[in-house]
Amino acid sequence: MNVNLKKKGHWRSARAVSWLSAIFGMAVSLSFAQSQSPAPEVQVTTAAIPDNEYDSGRNGVPCVTCNFGAGNSRFVFSDAGNNLWVGQIDPQTGNYIPSDGRGLLLDTNATAPTDFGNGPEWFDSASGSGFVYTQYLPGQPHSDRTAVVGIATMVNGAWTINILSGATGRASPDATKNPSDPDVYINYVSAPKGRLYWRKLSEINTEHELPISHLTDGNSRRWVPDTHKILFQGHDPNDPLVLRDQIYTYDIDSGELEQLTFNPKGVLGGMMWRAPEFNNEYVFFTMVKERRQILVYRKLPGADRVMRWTIVKTIDAPAALPFFFSPEVFTHNGRSYIFATVSSAAAFFDRTIPNQLAISGVDPLRLDSRLLTNATSTPRLRLDPEYYVTAQGPFMYYNRLVPETEANPAVNDGVWRVDLGLGPLRP
């Protein structure tokens, strides 16, 4: 990730530009050389654990008494054999318990992450945490028609799994992560994609269709934290350029649909969160230029005093690794960080070319973009990065693969992690 500031003497003017940009909403584009050496990569397990997702302990506040004493330092995943597993993570060391992640076997009919493009997803609420996932009807052939949505909750310390009634041919659920909300909202899609639906846990047998299917098939949809609002990538059916998608939100409570971006060449994916750098206001990011840039948007008043979503920072991928994939965001000690894989390959599913991990802050005043890995002597594919804040600070966990060759397919290299160097969570 690069900066157009190549000499030390330019810092004062760059800081002044960034200061003015933060006030007046002007976009800041920063790219720069590596500011610190990456920490060594550490192997967590040799086991294949695709698309593992972490419970709320990932934010650095372990709760041993939560969830009937099961705690919140947990992760869930489904494997290629359709088994659904829940493991533990040691919040002090960041190690998996057990080391292969296969702690509790909860289901043998779960879909593999590659079947519908996603694995299980945690939810959080005032009554505790659980997760949603796609499963196949027991004893039935695996197909779109036999896919259903399962919801796993703890009742008196034991896991209970229920299939959403009247929802055959449904897949890829996601659920709200609102720890102060007594209810849980779930959204999901038809299988194959085409229609979107939602339910809430307090009325679990009632399915509602989302009125946004004309805009999206369900790709890149995420809940906005602490709301019942969905951020998604969609396409105006009246726009003749079929690849020019934009970012929208839909609020289930109010029924409000809002278009957030109007990029002339379209955008790809995104997330919205509360940013400490911007007074805990909601901001969001998305990708442009065929995944070569990440844009951070904040709602600011224009010269006419009308509030508009405005680009406040542009993050360029490194010149040698010009494509971003799988970007996500987290906050730690009062700052927001966007992390992603970076690759020289433009195709997401290219398994022949090794890649790296990168991270950037979102504050226009800070030059803090850097690579997290640079092990060029050991070429590896790094996939599906996820953060977890341990007692030592945030770690990035990811799957590693030996790249595919003409003679051999890609080979599992286990789950690895790298210390982000951001330090422990401050009280």
C-alpha positions as CSV (number, residue, x, y, z in Angstrom):
1,M,0.0,0.0,0.0
2,N,1.7,3.2,-1.2
3,V,1.9,6.9,-0.5
4,N,2.7,9.6,-3.0
5,L,5.2,11.0,-0.4
6,K,8.6,9.8,-1.2
7,K,10.7,12.3,0.7
8,K,10.8,13.0,4.4
9,G,10.5,16.7,3.9
10,H,7.0,16.2,2.4
11,W,5.5,15.0,5.7
12,R,4.6,18.5,6.9
13,S,2.6,19.3,3.7
14,A,1.1,15.9,3.7
15,R,-0.1,16.2,7.3
16,A,-1.6,19.6,6.4
17,V,-3.4,18.2,3.4
18,S,-4.7,15.3,5.6
19,W,-5.9,17.8,8.3
20,L,-7.8,19.8,5.8
21,S,-9.2,16.7,4.2
22,A,-10.5,15.5,7.6
23,I,-12.2,18.8,8.1
24,F,-13.6,19.4,4.7
25,G,-14.2,15.9,3.5
26,M,-11.6,15.9,0.7
27,A,-10.4,12.4,-0.3
28,V,-6.9,11.5,0.8
29,S,-4.9,9.0,-1.2
30,L,-2.0,7.4,0.6
31,S,0.5,4.8,-0.4
32,F,3.9,4.1,1.1
33,A,6.8,1.9,1.7
34,Q,6.9,-0.8,4.3
35,S,7.1,1.0,7.7
36,Q,8.1,-2.0,9.9
37,S,9.2,-5.6,9.4
38,P,6.3,-8.2,9.6
39,A,6.2,-10.5,12.6
40,P,7.0,-14.2,11.8
41,E,4.2,-16.4,10.7
42,V,3.3,-19.1,13.4
43,Q,1.6,-22.3,12.6
44,V,-1.5,-22.9,14.8
45,T,-2.4,-26.3,13.4
46,T,-1.6,-28.6,10.5
47,A,-5.3,-29.5,10.3
48,A,-7.4,-28.2,7.4
49,I,-10.0,-25.7,9.0
50,P,-11.7,-23.8,6.2
51,D,-13.6,-20.6,6.8
52,N,-13.5,-20.7,10.6
53,E,-15.5,-18.0,12.4
54,Y,-14.9,-16.7,15.9
55,D,-17.3,-15.9,18.7
56,S,-17.5,-12.5,20.5
57,G,-14.3,-13.2,22.5
58,R,-12.4,-12.2,19.3
59,N,-12.8,-8.6,20.4
60,G,-10.4,-9.1,23.3
61,V,-12.9,-9.5,26.2
62,P,-13.1,-13.1,27.2
63,C,-16.1,-14.0,29.3
64,V,-15.7,-17.4,31.0
65,T,-19.2,-17.3,32.6
66,C,-21.1,-16.4,29.4
67,N,-23.2,-19.0,27.5
68,F,-23.8,-21.2,30.6
69,G,-20.1,-21.3,31.4
70,A,-19.0,-22.3,27.9
71,G,-17.5,-18.9,27.5
72,N,-17.1,-16.8,24.3
73,S,-13.6,-17.9,23.2
74,R,-14.9,-20.2,20.6
75,F,-14.8,-20.8,16.9
76,V,-17.0,-22.9,14.5
77,F,-16.4,-24.4,11.0
78,S,-17.8,-27.0,8.7
79,D,-15.3,-29.3,6.9
80,A,-15.3,-30.9,3.5
81,G,-17.0,-34.0,4.9
82,N,-20.1,-32.0,6.0
83,N,-19.1,-32.2,9.7
84,L,-19.8,-29.1,11.9
85,W,-17.3,-28.5,14.7
86,V,-17.0,-26.1,17.6
87,G,-13.5,-25.6,19.1
88,Q,-12.0,-23.3,21.7
89,I,-9.3,-20.7,21.5
90,D,-7.0,-19.9,24.4
91,P,-7.3,-16.1,24.9
92,Q,-3.9,-15.9,26.5
93,T,-1.8,-17.7,23.9
94,G,-4.1,-17.7,20.9
95,N,-3.7,-21.5,20.6
96,Y,-6.6,-23.8,19.5
97,I,-8.1,-26.3,21.9
98,P,-7.9,-29.0,20.7
99,S,-5.1,-28.2,18.3
100,D,-7.0,-29.5,15.2
101,G,-10.1,-27.5,16.2
102,R,-12.3,-30.5,16.2
103,G,-13.8,-30.1,19.7
104,L,-17.6,-30.7,19.7
105,L,-19.2,-32.4,16.7
106,L,-22.6,-30.9,16.4
107,D,-23.8,-32.0,12.9
108,T,-22.9,-34.3,10.1
109,N,-25.1,-32.7,7.5
110,A,-23.6,-29.2,7.3
111,T,-22.7,-27.8,3.9
112,A,-19.0,-27.4,3.1
113,P,-18.0,-23.7,2.8
114,T,-17.5,-24.1,-1.0
115,D,-21.0,-25.4,-1.5
116,F,-22.7,-22.0,-1.1
117,G,-19.7,-19.8,-0.7
118,N,-19.8,-19.4,3.1
119,G,-19.6,-21.4,6.3
120,P,-21.3,-20.8,9.7
121,E,-21.7,-17.3,11.1
122,W,-21.9,-16.3,14.8
123,F,-24.6,-14.1,16.3
124,D,-24.4,-12.2,19.6
125,S,-27.3,-10.9,21.7
126,A,-28.2,-9.9,25.2
127,S,-29.1,-13.6,25.9
128,G,-25.8,-15.0,24.6
129,S,-24.2,-16.1,21.4
130,G,-24.9,-18.9,18.9
131,F,-24.5,-19.4,15.1
132,V,-26.4,-20.0,11.9
133,Y,-25.3,-22.1,9.0
134,T,-26.5,-24.0,5.9
135,Q,-27.2,-27.7,6.3
136,Y,-28.7,-30.4,4.1
137,L,-31.9,-32.3,5.1
138,P,-30.8,-35.5,6.8
139,G,-30.9,-38.6,4.6
140,Q,-31.5,-36.5,1.4
141,P,-29.2,-36.0,-1.6
142,H,-27.1,-32.8,-1.4
143,S,-28.6,-30.2,-3.6
144,D,-30.1,-26.7,-3.7
145,R,-33.5,-28.2,-3.0
146,T,-32.4,-29.9,0.1
147,A,-30.5,-27.0,1.6
148,V,-32.0,-25.5,4.8
149,V,-30.9,-22.9,7.4
150,G,-29.9,-24.2,10.8
151,I,-29.7,-22.2,14.0
152,A,-27.5,-23.4,16.9
153,T,-28.2,-22.1,20.4
154,M,-27.3,-23.1,23.9
155,V,-30.1,-24.3,26.2
156,N,-29.0,-24.9,29.8
157,G,-25.4,-25.4,28.7
158,A,-26.1,-27.8,25.8
159,W,-26.2,-27.1,22.1
160,T,-29.6,-27.3,20.4
161,I,-29.9,-27.1,16.6
162,N,-33.2,-26.3,14.9
163,I,-34.0,-26.1,11.2
164,L,-35.9,-23.0,10.2
165,S,-39.4,-24.2,9.3
166,G,-40.8,-23.6,5.8
167,A,-37.3,-22.7,4.5
168,T,-36.3,-25.6,2.3
169,G,-34.1,-24.4,-0.6
170,R,-32.5,-21.6,1.6
171,A,-28.8,-21.0,2.2
172,S,-26.0,-18.7,3.3
173,P,-27.5,-17.2,6.5
174,D,-26.0,-14.3,8.5
175,A,-27.1,-13.0,11.8
176,T,-26.9,-9.8,13.8
177,K,-24.1,-9.2,16.4
178,N,-25.8,-6.8,18.7
179,P,-24.8,-7.7,22.3
180,S,-27.4,-5.3,23.9
181,D,-30.3,-6.6,21.7
182,P,-32.5,-9.3,23.3
183,D,-33.5,-10.5,19.8
184,V,-31.5,-11.9,16.9
185,Y,-32.2,-11.1,13.2
186,I,-31.2,-13.5,10.4
187,N,-31.0,-12.9,6.7
188,Y,-30.4,-15.6,4.0
189,V,-31.0,-16.3,0.3
190,S,-32.8,-18.8,-1.8
191,A,-30.7,-21.6,-3.3
192,P,-29.9,-20.9,-6.0
193,K,-29.6,-17.2,-5.3
194,G,-32.4,-14.9,-6.4
195,R,-34.5,-14.1,-3.4
196,L,-33.6,-12.7,0.0
197,Y,-35.4,-13.3,3.3
198,W,-35.2,-12.5,7.0
199,R,-36.5,-13.7,10.3
200,K,-36.1,-12.8,14.0
201,L,-35.5,-15.3,16.7
202,S,-38.5,-14.2,18.8
203,E,-40.7,-15.1,15.8
204,I,-38.6,-17.8,14.3
205,N,-41.4,-19.5,12.3
206,T,-42.3,-16.3,10.4
207,E,-40.3,-15.7,7.2
208,H,-40.3,-12.3,5.5
209,E,-39.0,-11.6,2.0
210,L,-36.6,-8.6,1.7
211,P,-37.8,-6.1,-0.9
212,I,-34.3,-5.7,-2.4
213,S,-34.2,-8.8,-4.7
214,H,-34.5,-6.5,-7.7
215,L,-31.2,-4.9,-6.7
216,T,-29.1,-7.9,-5.5
217,D,-28.8,-11.7,-5.5
218,G,-27.4,-11.6,-2.0
219,N,-23.7,-11.1,-2.7
220,S,-21.6,-9.0,-0.3
221,R,-24.4,-8.4,2.3
222,R,-23.6,-7.7,5.9
223,W,-25.4,-6.5,9.0
224,V,-24.5,-3.1,10.2
225,P,-23.4,-3.5,13.8
226,D,-26.0,-2.5,16.5
227,T,-28.7,-2.1,14.0
228,H,-31.2,-4.2,12.0
229,K,-29.8,-2.6,8.8
230,I,-28.2,-4.6,5.9
231,L,-25.4,-3.2,3.8
232,F,-25.2,-4.8,0.4
233,Q,-23.8,-4.5,-3.1
234,G,-26.5,-4.0,-5.7
235,H,-27.3,-2.9,-9.2
236,D,-30.0,-0.5,-10.3
237,P,-32.0,-2.5,-12.9
238,N,-32.4,0.8,-14.9
239,D,-28.6,1.1,-15.3
240,P,-27.6,-0.3,-18.7
241,L,-24.1,-1.1,-17.5
242,V,-24.6,-4.5,-15.8
243,L,-21.3,-4.5,-14.0
244,R,-21.7,-1.1,-12.4
245,D,-22.8,-2.1,-8.9
246,Q,-23.2,0.3,-6.0
247,I,-23.4,0.1,-2.2
248,Y,-26.9,0.3,-0.5
249,T,-28.4,-0.2,2.9
250,Y,-31.8,-1.5,3.8
251,D,-33.3,-0.9,7.3
252,I,-35.7,-3.6,8.3
253,D,-37.2,-1.6,11.1
254,S,-38.0,1.5,9.0
255,G,-38.1,0.1,5.5
256,E,-35.7,2.7,4.3
257,L,-33.5,1.9,1.3
258,E,-30.5,4.2,0.8
259,Q,-27.9,4.2,-2.0
260,L,-24.6,5.1,-0.5
261,T,-22.2,5.2,-3.6
262,F,-22.6,6.6,-7.1
263,N,-19.2,5.6,-8.5
264,P,-19.2,5.9,-12.3
265,K,-17.4,2.6,-12.7
266,G,-19.1,0.7,-9.9
267,V,-17.8,-0.8,-6.6
268,L,-17.2,-4.2,-5.0
269,G,-18.2,-5.3,-1.5
270,G,-17.9,-3.5,1.7
271,M,-18.5,-3.2,5.5
272,M,-19.9,-0.5,7.8
273,W,-18.8,0.0,11.4
274,R,-18.5,2.6,14.1
275,A,-15.1,4.3,13.7
276,P,-13.5,5.7,16.9
277,E,-11.4,8.0,14.7
278,F,-14.6,9.7,13.6
279,N,-16.4,10.2,16.9
280,N,-17.8,6.6,16.7
281,E,-19.9,7.6,13.6
282,Y,-20.8,5.0,11.1
283,V,-18.4,4.8,8.2
284,F,-17.9,2.2,5.5
285,F,-15.4,1.0,3.0
286,T,-15.7,-0.5,-0.5
287,M,-13.4,-1.5,-3.3
288,V,-13.0,0.1,-6.7
289,K,-10.8,-0.1,-9.8
290,E,-11.2,-3.9,-10.1
291,R,-10.1,-4.4,-6.4
292,R,-7.0,-2.2,-6.8
293,Q,-8.2,0.5,-4.3
294,I,-10.2,0.6,-1.0
295,L,-12.2,3.7,-0.4
296,V,-13.3,4.8,3.1
297,Y,-16.5,6.9,3.2
298,R,-17.8,9.2,6.0
299,K,-21.1,11.2,5.9
300,L,-20.1,14.8,5.8
301,P,-21.8,18.1,5.0
302,G,-21.1,19.6,1.5
303,A,-20.8,23.3,0.6
304,D,-24.6,23.3,0.5
305,R,-24.7,21.8,4.0
306,V,-26.3,18.6,2.7
307,M,-25.0,15.5,4.4
308,R,-23.4,13.1,1.8
309,W,-21.3,10.0,1.9
310,T,-17.8,11.3,1.1
311,I,-14.5,9.6,0.5
312,V,-12.1,10.5,3.2
313,K,-9.3,8.0,2.5
314,T,-8.1,6.0,-0.5
315,I,-5.9,3.0,0.1
316,D,-3.9,1.7,-2.8
317,A,-2.7,-1.9,-3.0
318,P,1.1,-2.4,-3.3
319,A,2.5,-2.0,-6.8
320,A,3.8,-5.6,-6.9
321,L,0.6,-7.0,-5.4
322,P,-2.1,-4.7,-6.9
323,F,-5.3,-6.6,-6.1
324,F,-7.2,-6.7,-2.8
325,F,-9.3,-9.7,-1.7
326,S,-11.4,-10.5,1.4
327,P,-11.1,-7.1,3.1
328,E,-12.6,-6.8,6.6
329,V,-12.3,-4.3,9.4
330,F,-11.9,-4.3,13.2
331,T,-11.3,-1.7,15.9
332,H,-8.6,-1.9,18.6
333,N,-7.5,0.7,21.2
334,G,-9.4,3.5,19.6
335,R,-8.5,2.9,15.9
336,S,-9.9,1.1,12.9
337,Y,-7.9,-1.3,10.8
338,I,-8.8,-2.8,7.4
339,F,-7.0,-6.0,6.5
340,A,-7.0,-8.1,3.3
341,T,-5.0,-10.4,1.2
342,V,-3.0,-8.8,-1.6
343,S,-2.1,-10.6,-4.8
344,S,-0.5,-10.2,-8.2
345,A,-3.4,-12.3,-9.6
346,A,-6.6,-10.6,-10.6
347,A,-8.7,-13.8,-10.3
348,F,-10.0,-14.5,-6.8
349,F,-9.9,-18.3,-7.4
350,D,-6.4,-18.4,-8.8
351,R,-4.5,-21.0,-6.7
352,T,-1.3,-21.0,-8.7
353,I,0.1,-17.6,-7.5
354,P,1.2,-17.0,-3.9
355,N,-0.1,-13.9,-2.1
356,Q,0.4,-11.9,1.1
357,L,-1.6,-10.2,3.9
358,A,-1.8,-6.4,4.4
359,I,-3.3,-4.0,6.9
360,S,-4.1,-0.2,6.9
361,G,-5.6,2.2,9.3
362,V,-8.5,4.5,8.1
363,D,-7.4,7.8,9.8
364,P,-6.3,10.2,7.0
365,L,-3.7,11.7,9.4
366,R,-1.8,8.4,9.8
367,L,0.6,6.6,7.4
368,D,0.1,3.1,8.8
369,S,-0.4,0.8,5.8
370,R,1.9,-2.2,5.7
371,L,2.4,-5.8,4.7
372,L,1.8,-8.4,7.4
373,T,3.8,-11.1,5.6
374,N,6.6,-11.1,3.1
375,A,7.8,-14.7,3.1
376,T,8.9,-14.7,-0.5
377,S,11.3,-17.6,0.2
378,T,8.3,-19.8,1.1
379,P,5.7,-19.0,-1.5
380,R,2.2,-19.7,-0.1
381,L,-1.4,-18.8,-0.6
382,R,-3.0,-17.1,2.3
383,L,-6.8,-17.2,2.4
384,D,-9.8,-16.0,4.5
385,P,-7.9,-13.9,7.1
386,E,-9.7,-13.3,10.4
387,Y,-8.6,-11.3,13.5
388,Y,-8.7,-12.4,17.1
389,V,-7.6,-10.1,20.0
390,T,-5.6,-12.2,22.4
391,A,-4.0,-11.0,25.7
392,Q,-0.9,-10.3,23.7
393,G,-2.8,-8.1,21.2
394,P,-4.6,-8.8,17.8
395,F,-3.5,-11.8,15.8
396,M,-4.4,-12.5,12.2
397,Y,-5.5,-16.1,11.5
398,Y,-5.6,-17.5,8.0
399,N,-5.5,-20.7,6.0
400,R,-2.2,-21.4,4.1
401,L,-1.8,-23.5,1.0
402,V,1.1,-24.6,-1.1
403,P,0.2,-23.2,-4.5
404,E,-1.1,-25.3,-7.3
405,T,1.2,-26.4,-10.1
406,E,0.6,-28.1,-13.4
407,A,1.4,-31.4,-11.8
408,N,-0.3,-31.0,-8.4
409,P,-3.3,-29.3,-6.9
410,A,-2.9,-26.8,-4.0
411,V,-2.0,-28.6,-0.8
412,N,-3.2,-27.7,2.7
413,D,-0.5,-26.1,4.9
414,G,-2.7,-25.7,8.0
415,V,-3.9,-22.6,9.8
416,W,-1.3,-19.9,10.6
417,R,-1.3,-16.6,12.5
418,V,0.7,-13.4,12.6
419,D,1.0,-10.9,15.4
420,L,-0.2,-7.5,14.1
421,G,2.1,-5.7,16.5
422,L,-0.7,-3.4,17.9
423,G,-0.3,-4.4,21.5
424,P,-2.7,-5.6,24.2
425,L,-6.2,-4.2,24.6
426,R,-6.0,-1.1,26.9
427,P,-8.6,-0.8,29.7
